[in-house]
Amino acid sequence: MFHKVAIIGGGAAAATLVSELLERGTKPPLHLDWYAGAPEPGRGIAYGTPSGEHLLNVRAASMGMFVSKPGGFLEYAQERDPSVKGSDFLPRRLYGDFLQSRVAQAIRNAPALGHDINILPLSAESLVPSSDGVTIGYGDNEARADAAVLAIGSLPPRPLPGVEDAAIASGRYVVDPWPFLAGAVDDDRPLRVLVIGLGLTAVDVLLELSRRWPNARFDALSRHGKLPEPHLAAASAPADDGGELVDAMRDDPNVRAWLRRLRDATAHAEDWRTVIDGLRPHTQALWRDLPRGERARFLRHARWAWERARHRMPPQVAAKIASLEKAGRLTRDRGRMRSVHLTPDGVLDVTRGVPGGGDVVQSYDVVIQTVGLNTDTQRTEHPLIRQLVLGGHVAPEAEGLGLMAETDGRLHDASGKPRANVFAIGSLLRGTLWESTAIPEIRKQAQALANLLLSPDKRR
Ligand SMILES: Cc1cc2nc3c(=O)[nH]c(=O)nc-3n(C[C@H](O)[C@H](O)[C@H](O)COP(=O)(O)OP(=O)(O)OC[C@H]3O[C@@H](n4cnc5c(N)ncnc54)[C@H](O)[C@@H]3O)c2cc1C
């Protein structure tokens, strides 16, 4: 086993792994250095939101933190409000409370098992692996560990091509919606707002800002102009185990054939969601077997449709968005943003291509970019990932889906060899696993990685 492990990241993935490790009775005990990046770790981006508008998009019964206790979150929520049901979509900030309380409990119990943990509210800025361990740089300091785990979530978003630097510098073009939402204040001016992208982040932005800015009007622009699909009000069981469909997809790993089979299966299902949910336990294996060229085809042509079917809105959220549209406060457009220019009078002129050809220009007071998770490790400014990539210590995934890795989380070096002592969990593994960002996957990865880190044949 590795005795001294560095865990880098301050969100749900790091909190889950720290808790998994600290609750094991290992001999000799463990020492953990947790580079948490912030003073109160555990919530990360998704569960750090203070807004009551922001709900989990997974039902309470499925949000347990540990594989061994899948109902843990539901119990926690019911202790506070007995009327909560397993099928409810609860506020994400409650989930953040839950994560923090569970990791705090694991930290409190650690000394009784002989473990110790050092929580550093700092970012790890460099990591140099060698055959006998890793050296982590933070601030002006360095520390050694036997192994390190990257649990850093997705990378900071980058501005879309065509956005002028002056537009970003003005503060009116928002590249990262989360800090912007955290600092947004009530404003009753008749603001004109454009949201670029129409996934779940856009939905969060629309819910929060339409409440805080009651006289604002919103346009939302995306390639297809479609919102995420809604969940059903009542939980539906996944279609059997997807067995027959999965076997057929495995036998013919070809995106066009997959889409045909999915269309057939959903046409015969009582509700199409049961087919998508039935695939979930098999998605990682299907992705693994998909040839490289087919993966690229999926990302180009089918990704958007998969994302909106798979990452759905709670029904009450869908109803709020529908009422914004009905009241004329939200319009959705199909098209592609071409450029954003800051005019001398301080507004943003946005040029967008419209379907069928031609461009239109519209003026906005604020433009917010919500184009999904960034996992492009080749082009990031994230200091640690940049240092790791430039130093050849890890290998970027060619399609921008994190880092090259084994399915157990061991990262590859630049020559394609799995490293023995540097691991990742969560979004950085998208290229290897595809389905690797939500809690049901993260808790499985945390359990498996804890087993691997503590296995007796990993001697240090
Ligand atoms: C808005 C939103 C809503 C979501 N809702 C759900 C949901 O309802 N259900 C669900 O299952 N999943 C949901 N997800 C998926 C979500 O990604 C995961 O559930 C989970 O939050 C991922 O946690 P993480 O720790 O991997 O990443 P993050 O939450 O991104 O945490 C990573 C943390 O590491 C820090 N960090 C980065 N670099 C360093 C460094 N060098 N040193 C130290 N710290 C560093 C970052 O600042 C960040 O705080 C949602 C995601 C988003 C964005």
The ligand as a Gaussian input file, in Angstrom:
#p B3LYP/6-31G(d) Opt

LIG

0 1
 C      -23.654000      23.005000     -11.985000
 C      -23.455000      21.552000     -11.806000
 C      -24.459000      20.776000     -11.268000
 C      -24.279000      19.414000     -11.090000
 N      -25.276000      18.681000     -10.536000
 C      -25.078000      17.362000     -10.305000
 C      -26.077000      16.565000      -9.664000
 O      -27.153000      17.045000      -9.357000
 N      -25.816000      15.263000      -9.447000
 C      -24.628000      14.690000      -9.804000
 O      -24.426000      13.497000      -9.557000
 N      -23.678000      15.415000     -10.412000
 C      -23.866000      16.722000     -10.667000
 N      -22.891000      17.460000     -11.279000
 C      -21.657000      16.802000     -11.686000
 C      -20.520000      17.202000     -10.742000
 O      -19.455000      17.501000     -11.606000
 C      -20.132000      16.137000      -9.752000
 O      -21.248000      15.691000      -9.039000
 C      -19.103000      16.633000      -8.727000
 O      -19.449000      17.870000      -8.201000
 C      -17.730000      16.684000      -9.314000
 O      -16.859000      16.938000      -8.255000
 P      -15.299000      17.089000      -8.470000
 O      -14.696000      17.061000      -7.123000
 O      -14.831000      16.085000      -9.451000
 O      -15.117000      18.488000      -9.197000
 P      -15.341000      20.004000      -8.677000
 O      -16.633000      20.169000      -8.004000
 O      -15.060000      20.861000      -9.855000
 O      -14.200000      20.226000      -7.585000
 C      -12.847000      20.301000      -7.902000
 C      -12.233000      21.318000      -6.981000
 O      -10.813000      21.219000      -7.040000
 C      -10.270000      22.534000      -7.033000
 N       -8.949000      22.521000      -7.676000
 C       -8.662000      22.622000      -8.989000
 N       -7.320000      22.601000      -9.173000
 C       -6.760000      22.488000      -7.960000
 C       -5.410000      22.422000      -7.504000
 N       -4.370000      22.478000      -8.345000
 N       -5.175000      22.307000      -6.174000
 C       -6.222000      22.259000      -5.306000
 N       -7.531000      22.325000      -5.691000
 C       -7.786000      22.430000      -6.998000
 C      -11.294000      23.361000      -7.812000
 O      -11.167000      24.712000      -7.490000
 C      -12.607000      22.757000      -7.329000
 O      -13.067000      23.400000      -6.173000
 C      -23.058000      18.822000     -11.478000
 C      -22.046000      19.618000     -12.032000
 C      -22.236000      20.967000     -12.187000
 C      -21.117000      21.800000     -12.760000

